[in-house]
Amino acid sequence: MPLGLMTAINYFPQSWEHRLVDERIGIPVCDEDLAWADIVFLSGMYIEARRANEIATHARRWRAISVIGGPGVILNPDLAASFDIVHIGDLGDRTYELVQWLDTNDAPPPWQIRFQTDDTIPMDLQPLPALEKIDARHYTSAMVQFQKGCPYLCEFCDIIEIFGRVPQSKSPERFLRELDLLYDTGWRGRVTCVADNFHANPKTAREMLRAIAGWQQRRGYPFQFDTAATLDVADREELLCLYRDAGFKVLGIGIESSEVDTLLHISKKQNTRHPVAESIRKINSHGIEVAGSLILGFDTDTRTSGAAQVAFVERANIVLIGITMLTALKGTQLYRRMEKEGRLRPEWPYMHYKLGQDAVQQMFHETVEGLYEPRSMLRRLTYQVEHVRPKQRATNRTGLASARQSLGAAVSRRLGRPARMTLDSRGRPTPVQQPALRLPEHLTGGLLAMWKLGVVWKDRAHYWKYIRACARQRDLQSALLSPMAVARLIDAVRANRNEASEPRHRAARAAENSPGEANLPASLEQSSLARTP
């Protein structure tokens, strides 16, 4: 969900009309949107900078003023070169000045203007997100922000540079108010509790988790929470119990590497107190799954580091795993070190690896394929179903109960019955937009995945072992949804493999036809296409 823009909407004057477009769900910004708008606000991630600048360029053709904000431009506002206005920082004093400027100007400025916040609005006083501006049917997870900032000093991380090392958080009263607002929209199921490190302040985290647990009990556990945390939670028994009681099913944890030398080199000492796999098993013992992240390309990596990470994931039985190549983001300690050592480069990943770019790229592709090998994934999934999910204490009203509720609302609308009314984020009466019935999508997607995994693909024996484990645990949701995720991941990895091999095939064909040009990089071929009228 575009939580930042949803919050900003309610900061702007009520007289302004808004239209919210989220390209991540496959709905692109079109000319009709730009023709309608006087001002175009954008927010996004680093990787979306090119597309954001394209939209800003199109907006200028329609005489619309383009404004960009969010964490992506705080450390590197130069990424927003095509925008008329750049808002740097959280909502605060300069946001007020920005609104004043927009209220008194109806044309793009002749040069870029930057508003950098000095005095930010406390989190409890920020506007409520305008949940009524989105169609929840397009999302698999809702979002509610709790905390920002982290006390640790990981070299590659930009969080401490953007939000600082002193954690900031919302009070339980404010957070529960947002949960009530989300509940009243009819949303049920997964909710991402947005935080850089949920228990960065353990005392505040304990208070919040107790409040969430009480709210969940009163409501019948309508939400399944996930959030970001650090591996040292394995040493905090009370916090793990509170996470479980509050209905947190997944903790996203930055593992980065299982090798102690690497963790010390990148100043991630909090991950070295115990063997990483042992800490993950401790978290799993409380019915909480770990969504881990790994990074390749550290100075301490060797050519066997990728295989070591695959072996570690197997040993730790992690299913949800993301892997990236180390990137020197501007403003981070890593960027400053690369600059000092003369190792910066102008294009992604903005640094030269000690192992060499090609070696790290190759190791990355091999590691991705190892992590998402079907037999391995299905074995890890079976472990989670048999040993982790049965330990989850909090039962919740998702799955069939949610589908039954949505079906009842759909029938009521067909019969002409009025929708239930509630209050929107600004306190105005508005009809509840019930979430769409998701069971048919789950059924069709699950059946297709069952066909692929259980009949077509060669690893069907491991798939049926997983299904038997789900049946023993009476876990219908895992039986339907997890195979669908596995099938999509396998499809994505195979597509990535074909895409990665295509430049090699192209180079081989070029060598056959014109040996003298065989060493031209694929980027030159692509750039020539870009110049074609």
C-alpha positions, -999 to +999 in steps of 0.1 A: +000+000+000+012+036-007+012+045+030+032+076+027+010+092+000-021+080+019-009+099+050+001+130+030-033+133+014-049+141+048-022+168+055-033+187+024-063+211+024-097+195+024-106+216-006-081+197-028-094+168-048-073+137-049-068+107-072-045+080-059-028+057-085-005+029-074+016+015-103+028-014-082-006-031-086-005-028-124-024+004-129-001+029-147-004+067-146-020+077-179-024+109-199-060+112-186-047+113-150-021+139-159-046+160-178-069+160-148-042+169-123-029+204-113-002+188-091+013+153-093+028+140-061+051+109-063+069+087-038+088+055-044+119+034-039+154+039-054+148+013-081+117+033-093+136+066-098+137+062-136+099+057-139+093+085-115+113+109-136+094+097-167+061+106-150+075+140-140+085+147-176+050+138-189+034+159-161+053+190-174+039+185-208+004+188-193+014+219-173+011+200-140+035+207-112+055+176-102+065+170-066+084+140-051+090+131-015+096+101+007+128+084+020+141+077-015+152+114-020+163+123+015+199+112+010+200+116-028+177+143-040+196+143-073+177+112-082+147+135-088+163+156-115+131+159-136+109+171-108+097+207-102+097+203-064+116+179-041+103+175-005+132+162+017+123+147+050+091+138+070+060+159+072+069+191+091+076+228+089+087+229+053+057+208+042+035+237+054+056+261+033+052+237+003+014+237+006+015+275+008+036+277-024+013+253-042-018+273-032-003+305-047+013+291-079-005+273-107+024+267-131+057+248-128+086+268-115+114+277-140+139+257-119+137+230-092+127+240-057+137+220-026+119+220+007+139+203+035+121+197+068+139+208+100+111+204+125+091+172+119+056+164+131+056+139+160+043+105+149+013+106+171+002+140+156+006+129+119-026+126+099-044+093+097-038+075+064-066+080+039-075+043+036-107+052+018-087+063-012-075+028-022-093-003-034-082-030-008-090-057-033-057-051-051-036-058-020-025-089-001-013-070+029-024-038+046+001-015+063+001+005+096+032+024+107+045+020+143+082+029+145+112+043+126+150+045+133+174+019+146+203+020+172+226-003+153+255+008+129+253-016+099+277-002+074+255-006+043+222+006+058+206+039+050+180+038+078+203+053+104+212+081+080+176+089+072+158+084+105+187+084+130+198+060+157+172+072+183+140+052+177+107+070+173+074+054+177+036+059+180+018+055+213-004+024+218-035+046+218-027+061+184-017+028+169-049+011+180-069+040+166-053+032+132-061-005+137-097+004+144-098+025+112-084-004+092-108-029+108-138-007+100-129-008+063-137-045+063-100-056+060-092-090+074-059-109+072-023-099+068-011-065+081+024-053+079+034-033+109+058-008+094+090-005+115+127-003+109+133-024+140+101-030+160+119-037+193+146-010+188+133+003+222+124-029+241+103-011+267+081+006+241+078-026+221+066-045+251+039-019+258+028-019+222+027-057+219+005-060+250-019-034+236-021-052+203-027-086+220-056-071+240-070-055+208-067-088+189-085-107+217-114-083+218-118-084+180-113-122+176-078-120+160-088-105+126-052-096+116-020-116+110+009-093+117+044-092+103+071-067+109+109-060+108+131-068+137+167-078+145+181-112+153+189-103+189+152-108+197+162-145+201+177-135+234+145-118+246+121-146+257+094-121+270+094-103+237+090-135+217+061-145+238+045-111+233+050-112+196+032-146+195+004-135+218-002-104+196-006-125+165+027-118+148+033-147+124+065-135+106+095-114+116+116-099+088+152-101+099+183-088+082+207-118+084+229-106+056+255-134+061+259-165+082+297-159+084+310-143+116+339-125+099+316-108+074+291-098+101+320-082+121+333-065+090+300-048+083+294-038+120+265-062+124+277-075+158+242-081+171+240-111+148+272-127+162+261-134+198+250-169+189+252-190+157+226-175+134+208-208+127+205-214+164+189-179+169+164-186+141+154-219+157+148-201+190+124-177+172+107-206+154+101-223+187+076-196+195+056-202+163+071-173+145+085-177+110+116-157+099+117-138+066+154-134+061+175-112+039+210-121+025+236-100+007+264-110-016+294-089-026+310-081+008+348-076+008+351-107+029+332-129+005+349-157-014+337-176-045+322-202-022+301-176-002+270-182-023+270-219-017+276-213+020+245-191+022+224-218+004+237-244+029+228-221+058+193-215+046+188-253+043+201-257+078+180-230+093+148-241+073+140-205+062+113-204+035+109-166+031+143-155+019+154-125-001+189-120-015+205-089-031+239-077-042+256-052-020+249-017-031+267+015-020+237+038-014+246+075-012+249+089+023+258+055+039+290+046+057+297+021+029+294+048+003+318+070+022+343+042+025+340+033-012+346+070-020+377+071+002+390+039-014+383+051-049+359+022-056+327+041-065+312+037-100+284+058-116+260+030-123+244+004-101+256-011-077+276+021-075+308+003-062+335-021-075+335-055-058+368-070-047+357-103-063+349-085-095+315-076-109+311-106-131+320-130-104+295-116-079+268-114-106+274-151-115+274-161-078+242-142-073+224-161-100+236-194-088+226-187-052+191-176-063+186-209-081+199-228-051+176-211-027+145-216-048+152-251-060+117-268-058+128-298-037+146-276-012+117-251-009+091-278-004+112-295+023+116-262+042+078-255+038+071-289+052+093-282+082+074-249+089+040-266+087+050-294+110+073-277+135+066-239+135+029-231+126+014-255+152+031-235+179+013-203+170-010-195+200-033-169+185-061-182+163-076-158+139-106-153+117-090-155+083-093-180+055-128-195+052-144-172+078-131-141+059-144-155+027-178-162+042-180-127+055-171-112+021-196-135+004-223-123+027-215-086+019-215-093-018-249-110-016-262-080+004-251-056-023-267-078-050-300-076-030-298-039-027-292-037+010-273-006+022-236-009+030-226-005+066-215+031+074-184+041+092-161+072+096-133+078+072-098+091+082-111+126+085-141+117+105-167+119+077-195+093+073-187+069+045-199+035+034-177+005+042-160-009+011-160-046+018-129-065+006-134-087-024-140-124-021-106-139-023-114-176-020-120-182-057-086-167-066-069-188-040-087-219-053-079-213-089-043-203-082-039-232-057-053-257-082-030-245-109+000-247-086-012-282-075-012-293-111+023-279-118+039-292-086+019-324-082+017-336-117+038-317-142+071-310-124+095-337-115+096-329-077+060-340-072+069-366-045+081-338-023+050-317-030+027-345-020+047-350+012+041-314+019+003-317+012+001-347+036+018-326+063-008-298+058-036-324+060-022-338+093-021-303+107-055-294+092-038-263+076-060-256+046-046-221+041-010-234+037-021-262+014-037-236-009-015-205-007+021-218-002+021-240-033+009-210-053+038-189-040+063-218-047+051-222-083+054-184-089+089-183-074+100-212-095+085-196-127+103-164-118+137-181-112+134-200-145+125-168-164+155-151-147+177-180-158+166-176-194+170-139-193+205-142-179+215-167-205+201-147-234+231-122-235+255-152-237+235-167-266+234-133-283+272-129-280+277-164-294+255-157-324+274-124-329+307-142-328+296-166-355+284-138-378+311-111-370+340-123-348+354-088-346+323-075-328+318-105-304+331-086-274+306-057-276+286-056-243+248-060-245+244-025-230+258-010-263+232-030-283+204-018-260+215+019-262+215+018-300+179+007-299+171+036-276+185+061-302+164+046-330+137+072-341 
